[in-house]
Structure formats: structure tokens, C-alpha cells
Amino acid sequence: MPIKLRKSRKDTLSHLTADPEDWSLFVVRNRLRLVPSFVNCVFLTRDAHIMSASRGKRQLSAARHTLHYLSHVVFGVNFTQLGKFTYRDRTSVANGCRRIEDSRDDPSADKLLFFSELALNEMDNHMHGQVLGGQNGAGLDPR
């Protein structure tokens, strides 16, 4: 079996043009990578578990629903795109988002989600504010 070489970040960026659509796809893909990393840290899971075909235990299911919810609410990714990313049907994604939204009635769950949204926004502003030249005015380096 041949070994596949990983492309470096430089190679990944080299094919991008100045076309804003290319950059927006790049940003969306990076955002979709940011959320699972964050959710894995919070729920102590791995990508392989969250993205697996099986439903898994309650904790994995909650982690997956949280991933869907945060991606949708924080970054505006639609259910169809999220379903493709996590190998789920869009209706399953919508159901997971609805469950998480319903859990916000609990003050501790609401607090966790509020600070998760805040953290993801800050990480995104830090990462993409610099990549895109501070287009939105956030994430600029104060030095």
C-alpha cells in the first residue's frame, strides 16, 4: 500500500486565488475543523468517535449534537452541509440542534453553550481576522 504524503499548509494555500469565493470556502472549511476540535476538548472525545456511523453512547451523541448546534449557530453552516461533514442526514442534524436548543432551559447548560459560542467566535476572529487581513475589524494584532 503506497504512503500518502500530507500536503503542507503552503501547498494547501497555493491553489487559492484572489477570488473571494475561494477564500470563503477556505474559511468555512477551517471553521468546520475548529468546532470538532473544541467539542473534543470539552467532551473528551475523538473525531473518529464523533464522526462514526454508529450513534454511540449518550456522551458521544451529546457531543455530536453540540458540534452540530455550535457550527450552525456560531458559523451559520446549514444542516445539509453539516450532515455531509459528519456523515448524517440533515434531519438528524436538525433534531440534534433542536435537542441542544431545548437543553438551554437549564442554566448550567445555557452557560456552557454561551461560553462555548464566545470562545469559538474569539478563536475564529483570531484565526481568520489575520488570514483575511482583518476584513471584519476583529482579530487584528495590536502590536
Residue frames as a rotation matrix with the C-alpha (Angstrom) as fourth column:
MET 1
0.585 0.811 0.000 0.00
0.811 -0.585 0.000 0.00
0.000 0.000 -1.000 0.00
PRO 2
-0.226 -0.707 0.670 1.54
0.631 -0.631 -0.452 3.34
0.742 0.320 0.588 -1.02
ILE 3
-0.266 0.044 -0.963 2.01
0.872 -0.415 -0.260 6.01
-0.411 -0.909 0.073 1.61
LYS 4
0.471 0.480 0.740 0.10
0.714 -0.701 0.000 9.22
0.519 0.528 -0.672 1.04
LEU 5
-0.660 -0.728 -0.184 2.08
0.724 -0.552 -0.413 12.33
0.199 -0.406 0.892 1.76
ARG 6
0.343 0.747 -0.570 0.30
0.837 -0.519 -0.175 15.09
-0.426 -0.417 -0.803 3.62
LYS 7
0.195 -0.217 0.957 0.30
0.644 -0.708 -0.292 18.42
0.740 0.672 0.001 1.93
SER 8
-0.678 -0.445 -0.585 1.84
0.730 -0.498 -0.468 21.27
-0.083 -0.745 0.662 3.81
ARG 9
0.193 0.759 -0.622 -0.19
0.587 -0.597 -0.547 24.35
-0.786 -0.260 -0.561 4.62
LYS 10
-0.385 -0.425 -0.819 1.78
-0.369 -0.743 0.558 26.22
-0.846 0.517 0.130 1.97
ASP 11
-0.994 0.037 0.099 0.69
0.105 0.503 0.858 23.70
-0.018 0.864 -0.504 -0.68
THR 12
-0.282 0.956 -0.078 -2.90
0.918 0.246 -0.310 23.91
-0.277 -0.159 -0.947 0.53
LEU 13
0.274 0.382 -0.883 -2.95
0.270 -0.911 -0.310 27.70
-0.923 -0.154 -0.353 0.20
SER 14
-0.671 -0.698 -0.251 -1.04
-0.012 -0.329 0.944 27.81
-0.742 0.636 0.212 -3.10
HIS 15
-0.721 0.423 0.548 -4.05
0.688 0.346 0.638 26.85
0.081 0.837 -0.541 -5.23
LEU 16
0.212 0.832 -0.512 -6.24
0.815 -0.440 -0.377 29.61
-0.539 -0.338 -0.772 -3.81
THR 17
-0.336 -0.240 0.911 -6.75
0.774 -0.621 0.122 32.64
0.536 0.746 0.394 -5.98
ALA 18
-0.999 -0.017 -0.032 -7.79
0.030 -0.861 -0.508 36.15
-0.019 -0.509 0.861 -5.09
ASP 19
-0.392 0.918 -0.049 -11.38
-0.071 0.023 0.997 35.13
0.917 0.395 0.056 -5.81
PRO 20
-0.475 0.230 0.849 -13.47
-0.858 -0.334 -0.389 35.88
0.194 -0.914 0.356 -2.69
GLU 21
0.640 0.754 -0.150 -15.44
-0.710 0.654 0.261 32.66
0.294 -0.061 0.954 -3.19
ASP 22
0.221 -0.664 -0.715 -12.23
0.142 0.747 -0.650 30.60
0.965 0.042 0.259 -2.89
TRP 23
-0.745 -0.552 0.373 -11.39
-0.234 -0.308 -0.922 32.38
0.624 -0.775 0.100 0.35
SER 24
-0.074 0.787 0.613 -14.87
-0.987 -0.144 0.066 31.96
0.140 -0.600 0.788 1.77
LEU 25
0.735 0.283 -0.616 -14.75
-0.289 0.953 0.092 28.18
0.613 0.110 0.782 1.12
PHE 26
-0.230 -0.913 -0.337 -11.34
0.197 0.295 -0.935 28.07
0.953 -0.281 0.112 2.78
VAL 27
-0.692 0.014 0.722 -12.70
-0.619 -0.526 -0.583 29.91
0.371 -0.850 0.373 5.83
VAL 28
0.397 0.908 0.137 -15.80
-0.883 0.337 0.326 27.68
0.250 -0.250 0.935 6.06
ARG 29
0.519 -0.259 -0.815 -13.65
0.051 0.961 -0.273 24.52
0.853 0.100 0.512 5.93
ASN 30
-0.603 -0.798 -0.001 -11.39
0.095 -0.070 -0.993 25.84
0.792 -0.599 0.118 8.68
ARG 31
-0.376 0.557 0.741 -14.36
-0.896 -0.421 -0.138 26.79
0.235 -0.716 0.658 10.80
LEU 32
0.682 0.665 -0.305 -15.76
-0.594 0.746 0.300 23.29
0.428 -0.024 0.904 10.40
ARG 33
0.121 -0.713 -0.691 -12.42
0.334 0.685 -0.648 21.93
0.935 -0.152 0.321 11.62
LEU 34
-0.667 -0.394 0.632 -12.34
-0.348 -0.584 -0.733 24.31
0.658 -0.709 0.252 14.58
VAL 35
0.146 0.842 0.520 -15.67
-0.924 -0.072 0.376 23.22
0.354 -0.535 0.767 16.10
PRO 36
0.777 0.158 -0.609 -14.91
-0.027 0.975 0.219 19.47
0.629 -0.154 0.762 16.35
SER 37
-0.278 -0.939 -0.205 -11.55
0.350 0.099 -0.931 20.24
0.894 -0.330 0.301 17.95
PHE 38
-0.591 0.138 0.795 -13.27
-0.642 -0.676 -0.360 22.41
0.488 -0.724 0.488 20.52
VAL 39
0.491 0.865 0.102 -16.03
-0.790 0.393 0.470 19.85
0.367 -0.311 0.877 21.17
ASN 40
0.446 -0.411 -0.795 -13.47
0.219 0.912 -0.348 17.06
0.868 -0.019 0.497 21.50
CYS 41
-0.664 -0.725 0.184 -11.69
0.047 -0.287 -0.957 19.03
0.746 -0.627 0.224 24.22
VAL 42
-0.365 0.607 0.706 -14.90
-0.886 -0.458 -0.064 19.76
0.285 -0.649 0.705 26.11
PHE 43
0.644 0.760 0.085 -16.37
-0.759 0.623 0.189 16.24
0.090 -0.186 0.978 25.89
LEU 44
-0.176 -0.835 0.521 -13.05
-0.757 0.453 0.470 14.34
-0.629 -0.312 -0.712 25.95
THR 45
0.682 0.432 0.589 -13.82
0.090 0.750 -0.655 12.54
-0.725 0.500 0.473 22.70
ARG 46
-0.565 -0.824 0.046 -12.08
0.099 -0.013 0.995 11.97
-0.819 0.566 0.089 19.37
ASP 47
-0.365 0.387 -0.847 -13.05
-0.872 -0.460 0.165 12.81
-0.326 0.799 0.506 15.80
ALA 48
-0.841 -0.005 -0.542 -13.27
-0.293 0.846 0.446 9.12
0.456 0.534 -0.713 14.95
HIS 49
-0.780 0.583 -0.229 -15.92
0.568 0.504 -0.651 8.65
-0.263 -0.637 -0.724 17.63
ILE 50
-0.312 0.680 -0.664 -17.98
-0.158 -0.726 -0.669 11.70
-0.937 -0.104 0.334 16.75
MET 51
-0.247 0.153 -0.957 -17.87
-0.941 -0.272 0.200 11.00
-0.229 0.950 0.211 13.02
SER 52
-0.954 -0.149 0.261 -18.56
-0.111 0.982 0.153 7.26
-0.279 0.117 -0.953 13.32
ALA 53
-0.630 0.740 -0.235 -21.62
-0.247 0.096 0.964 5.73
0.736 0.666 0.122 11.70
SER 54
-0.236 0.555 -0.797 -22.93
0.792 0.585 0.173 4.35
0.563 -0.591 -0.578 14.99
ARG 55
0.596 0.572 0.563 -24.86
0.114 -0.755 0.646 6.52
0.795 -0.321 -0.515 17.37
GLY 56
-0.495 -0.865 -0.084 -22.60
0.145 0.013 -0.989 5.63
0.857 -0.502 0.119 20.28
LYS 57
-0.370 0.297 -0.880 -23.20
0.928 0.168 -0.334 6.26
0.048 -0.940 -0.338 23.95
ARG 58
0.640 0.752 -0.155 -25.12
0.766 -0.639 0.063 9.22
-0.052 -0.159 -0.986 25.29
GLN 59
0.283 -0.611 -0.739 -21.96
0.210 -0.712 0.670 11.30
-0.936 -0.345 -0.073 25.74
LEU 60
-0.740 -0.571 0.355 -20.93
0.435 -0.003 0.901 10.83
-0.513 0.821 0.251 22.09
SER 61
-0.094 0.808 0.582 -24.41
0.961 -0.080 0.266 11.65
0.262 0.584 -0.769 20.90
ALA 62
0.734 0.332 -0.592 -24.44
0.549 -0.804 0.229 14.81
-0.400 -0.493 -0.773 23.05
ALA 63
-0.200 -0.889 -0.411 -21.01
0.200 -0.448 0.871 15.80
-0.959 0.092 0.268 21.71
ARG 64
-0.713 -0.028 0.701 -22.19
0.694 0.122 0.710 15.32
-0.105 0.992 -0.068 18.12
HIS 65
0.358 0.914 0.191 -25.36
0.912 -0.386 0.137 17.33
0.199 0.125 -0.972 18.75
THR 66
0.542 -0.244 -0.804 -23.29
0.343 -0.810 0.476 20.09
-0.767 -0.534 -0.355 20.34
LEU 67
-0.604 -0.785 0.133 -20.98
0.381 -0.138 0.914 20.10
-0.700 0.603 0.383 17.34
HIS 68
-0.367 0.557 0.745 -23.97
0.892 -0.017 0.452 20.49
0.265 0.830 -0.491 15.03
TYR 69
0.636 0.697 -0.331 -25.52
0.769 -0.608 0.196 23.20
-0.065 -0.379 -0.923 17.17
LEU 70
0.251 -0.615 -0.748 -22.36
0.259 -0.702 0.664 25.28
-0.933 -0.360 -0.016 17.55
SER 71
-0.734 -0.516 0.442 -21.49
0.529 -0.026 0.848 25.00
-0.426 0.856 0.292 13.85
HIS 72
-0.127 0.792 0.598 -24.98
0.915 -0.138 0.378 26.12
0.382 0.595 -0.707 12.91
VAL 73
0.757 0.520 -0.396 -25.40
0.647 -0.682 0.341 28.91
-0.093 -0.515 -0.852 15.46
VAL 74
0.277 -0.729 -0.626 -21.89
0.241 -0.578 0.779 30.36
-0.930 -0.367 0.015 15.56
PHE 75
-0.685 -0.713 -0.151 -20.87
-0.015 -0.193 0.981 29.99
-0.729 0.674 0.122 11.91
GLY 76
0.038 0.822 -0.569 -24.23
-0.720 -0.372 -0.586 29.71
-0.693 0.432 0.578 10.14
VAL 77
-0.894 -0.342 -0.291 -23.47
-0.449 0.657 0.606 26.39
-0.016 0.672 -0.740 8.46
ASN 78
0.011 0.991 -0.134 -26.70
-0.980 0.037 0.194 24.87
0.198 0.130 0.972 7.16
PHE 79
0.336 0.233 0.913 -27.99
-0.644 0.764 0.042 21.43
-0.688 -0.601 0.406 8.11
THR 80
0.998 0.049 -0.043 -27.23
-0.065 0.629 -0.775 19.86
-0.011 0.776 0.631 4.73
GLN 81
0.340 -0.940 0.006 -23.56
-0.476 -0.178 -0.861 20.91
0.811 0.290 -0.508 4.83
LEU 82
-0.133 -0.353 0.926 -23.27
-0.989 0.113 -0.099 19.75
-0.070 -0.929 -0.364 8.44
GLY 83
0.708 0.472 0.525 -24.81
-0.431 0.878 -0.209 16.42
-0.560 -0.079 0.825 7.51
LYS 84
0.862 -0.453 -0.229 -22.24
-0.053 0.368 -0.928 15.91
0.505 0.812 0.293 4.77
PHE 85
0.046 -0.902 0.430 -19.42
-0.723 -0.327 -0.609 16.87
0.690 -0.283 -0.667 7.11
THR 86
-0.429 -0.175 0.886 -20.49
-0.864 0.366 -0.345 14.46
-0.264 -0.914 -0.309 9.89
TYR 87
-0.887 0.062 -0.457 -21.98
-0.205 0.834 0.512 11.72
0.413 0.548 -0.727 7.68
ARG 88
-0.652 0.752 -0.097 -25.51
0.407 0.239 -0.882 12.29
-0.640 -0.614 -0.462 8.94
ASP 89
-0.204 0.702 0.682 -28.82
0.908 -0.125 0.401 13.15
0.367 0.701 -0.612 7.34
ARG 90
-0.713 -0.075 0.697 -29.87
0.013 -0.996 -0.094 16.81
0.701 -0.058 0.711 7.50
THR 91
0.365 0.914 0.177 -32.95
-0.283 -0.072 0.956 15.83
0.887 -0.399 0.233 9.53
SER 92
0.487 -0.300 -0.820 -30.71
0.779 0.574 0.252 14.16
0.396 -0.762 0.513 12.13
VAL 93
-0.656 -0.742 0.134 -28.66
0.640 -0.642 -0.423 17.34
0.400 -0.192 0.896 12.32
ALA 94
-0.350 0.621 0.702 -31.82
-0.319 -0.783 0.534 19.42
0.881 -0.037 0.472 12.77
ASN 95
0.667 0.596 -0.448 -33.01
0.159 0.473 0.866 17.06
0.728 -0.649 0.221 15.51
GLY 96
0.027 -0.758 -0.651 -29.67
0.957 0.207 -0.201 17.35
0.287 -0.618 0.732 17.33
CYS 97
-0.793 -0.293 0.534 -29.76
0.227 -0.956 -0.187 21.15
0.565 -0.027 0.825 17.13
ARG 98
0.110 0.929 0.354 -33.31
-0.326 -0.302 0.896 21.14
0.939 -0.214 0.270 18.45
ARG 99
0.588 0.062 -0.807 -32.29
0.604 0.630 0.488 18.95
0.539 -0.774 0.333 21.40
ILE 100
-0.458 -0.832 -0.313 -29.43
0.863 -0.331 -0.381 21.26
0.214 -0.444 0.870 22.32
GLU 101
-0.636 0.301 0.710 -31.65
-0.121 -0.948 0.293 24.33
0.762 0.101 0.640 21.95
ASP 102
0.484 0.867 -0.118 -34.19
-0.076 0.176 0.982 22.72
0.872 -0.466 0.151 24.30
SER 103
0.291 -0.447 -0.846 -31.44
0.880 0.471 0.054 21.97
0.374 -0.761 0.530 26.83
ARG 104
-0.597 -0.550 0.584 -30.73
0.344 -0.833 -0.433 25.71
0.725 -0.058 0.686 27.11
ASP 105
0.467 0.807 0.362 -33.59
-0.139 -0.337 0.931 25.94
0.873 -0.486 -0.045 29.61
ASP 106
0.713 -0.348 -0.608 -31.14
0.699 0.412 0.584 24.54
0.047 -0.842 0.537 32.16
PRO 107
0.949 -0.306 -0.079 -28.97
-0.292 -0.944 0.153 27.45
-0.122 -0.122 -0.985 33.43
SER 108
0.197 -0.939 0.282 -25.76
-0.234 0.234 0.944 25.39
-0.952 -0.252 -0.174 33.59
ALA 109
0.032 -0.131 0.991 -26.21
0.842 0.538 0.044 24.09
-0.539 0.832 0.127 30.01
ASP 110
0.872 0.342 0.351 -27.03
0.477 -0.756 -0.449 27.61
0.112 0.559 -0.822 28.84
LYS 111
0.733 -0.660 -0.163 -23.88
-0.434 -0.639 0.635 28.94
-0.524 -0.395 -0.755 30.48
LEU 112
-0.050 -0.754 0.655 -21.74
0.242 0.627 0.741 26.21
-0.969 0.196 0.151 28.88
LEU 113
0.227 0.204 0.952 -23.17
0.955 0.144 -0.258 26.96
-0.190 0.968 -0.163 25.44
PHE 114
0.990 0.136 -0.033 -22.87
0.132 -0.984 -0.119 30.71
-0.048 0.114 -0.992 25.87
PHE 115
0.442 -0.892 -0.092 -19.18
-0.502 -0.330 0.800 30.50
-0.744 -0.307 -0.594 26.75
SER 116
-0.082 -0.412 0.907 -18.60
0.561 0.734 0.384 27.91
-0.824 0.540 0.171 24.02
GLU 117
0.650 0.388 0.653 -20.07
0.759 -0.362 -0.540 30.29
0.027 0.847 -0.530 21.44
LEU 118
0.933 -0.327 -0.150 -17.96
-0.281 -0.923 0.263 33.12
-0.224 -0.203 -0.953 22.82
ALA 119
0.140 -0.936 0.324 -14.77
-0.179 0.298 0.938 31.03
-0.974 -0.190 -0.126 22.73
LEU 120
0.040 -0.087 0.995 -15.38
0.839 0.543 0.014 29.85
-0.542 0.835 0.095 19.16
ASN 121
0.898 0.301 0.321 -16.06
0.427 -0.771 -0.472 33.40
0.105 0.561 -0.821 17.98
GLU 122
0.719 -0.682 -0.135 -12.84
-0.485 -0.631 0.605 34.61
-0.497 -0.370 -0.785 19.58
MET 123
-0.071 -0.750 0.657 -10.80
0.189 0.637 0.747 31.75
-0.979 0.177 0.097 18.09
ASP 124
0.337 0.280 0.899 -12.34
0.911 0.144 -0.386 32.41
-0.237 0.949 -0.206 14.69
ASN 125
0.999 0.032 0.017 -11.65
0.034 -0.980 -0.197 36.13
0.010 0.198 -0.980 14.91
HIS 126
0.394 -0.919 0.036 -8.07
-0.432 -0.150 0.889 35.45
-0.812 -0.366 -0.456 15.90
MET 127
-0.174 -0.477 0.862 -7.50
0.458 0.735 0.499 32.92
-0.871 0.482 0.090 13.11
HIS 128
0.043 0.294 0.955 -9.37
0.996 0.062 -0.064 34.47
-0.078 0.954 -0.290 10.21
GLY 129
0.907 0.183 -0.379 -9.08
0.203 -0.979 0.014 38.12
-0.369 -0.090 -0.925 11.13
GLN 130
0.097 -0.961 -0.259 -5.37
-0.360 -0.276 0.891 37.77
-0.928 0.007 -0.373 10.40
VAL 131
-0.411 -0.241 0.879 -5.74
0.588 0.668 0.457 35.47
-0.697 0.704 -0.133 7.37
LEU 132
0.228 0.619 0.752 -8.22
0.970 -0.207 -0.124 37.76
0.079 0.757 -0.648 5.65
GLY 133
-0.589 -0.583 0.559 -6.43
0.562 -0.793 -0.235 40.94
0.581 0.176 0.795 6.62
GLY 134
-0.792 0.287 -0.539 -8.85
0.413 -0.398 -0.819 41.94
-0.450 -0.871 0.196 9.37
GLN 135
-0.734 0.537 0.415 -11.77
0.334 -0.246 0.910 42.39
0.591 0.807 0.001 6.99
ASN 136
0.283 0.948 -0.149 -14.31
0.573 -0.042 0.818 42.48
0.769 -0.317 -0.555 9.78
GLY 137
0.232 -0.264 0.936 -12.13
-0.485 -0.866 -0.124 44.61
0.843 -0.425 -0.329 12.04
ALA 138
0.801 0.062 0.595 -11.70
-0.573 0.366 0.733 41.80
-0.173 -0.928 0.329 14.56
GLY 139
0.846 -0.478 0.238 -8.69
0.446 0.877 0.176 39.65
-0.293 -0.043 0.955 15.22
LEU 140
0.680 -0.642 0.354 -6.15
-0.050 -0.522 -0.851 42.34
0.731 0.562 -0.387 14.40
ASP 141
0.191 -0.719 -0.669 -2.83
0.920 0.368 -0.133 42.02
0.342 -0.590 0.731 16.09
PRO 142
0.948 0.288 -0.134 -2.42
0.318 -0.871 0.376 45.02
-0.009 -0.399 -0.917 18.45
ARG 143
0.206 -0.954 -0.218 1.39
0.692 -0.016 0.722 45.07
-0.692 -0.300 0.657 18.06
